[in-house]
Amino acid sequence: MMSNEGYQDRILTCRDCGLDFTFSAGEQEFYASRGLTNAPGRCPSCRAARRSGQSSAPRQRSGEQYETTCATCGRPTSVPFVPREDRPVYCSDCFQAQRAARGPRRDDSRSYSGGGRGRDRRDRRDSRDRW
């Protein structure tokens, strides 16, 4: 059995959910035995959720949110950029409607995904063009 000498329980705050959790003396000794020098940044449940590919806390972008009014419906909304007077800003619902009405952004015949004519500009050169 391990001895926990030199280690004391520490209270840490989870960077995902913001709740306090205990980093026990036993856990600290385990971390040290594996050569880990940093304390965990997430509580056990957020660590488990992260490992399984889920998020236990809502994902928020760091940075400021700016309050504005939707150009279509007039509802208040917040955006992660400074709104400009010369460009419309939409709430999430109106943005999705605008996006759907606009159609695809790129001409699929020129995409890199193999769509279109199936030949690349280099394929069209004839053998005389080789260096």
Secondary structure, 3 states (H helix, E strand, C coil): CCCCCCCCCEEEECCCCCCEEEECHHHHHHHHHCCCCCCCCCCHHHHHHHHCCCCCCCCCCCCCCEEEECCCCCCEEEECCCCCCCCCCCCHHHHHHHHHHHCCCCCHHHCCCCCCCCCCHHHHCCHHHCC
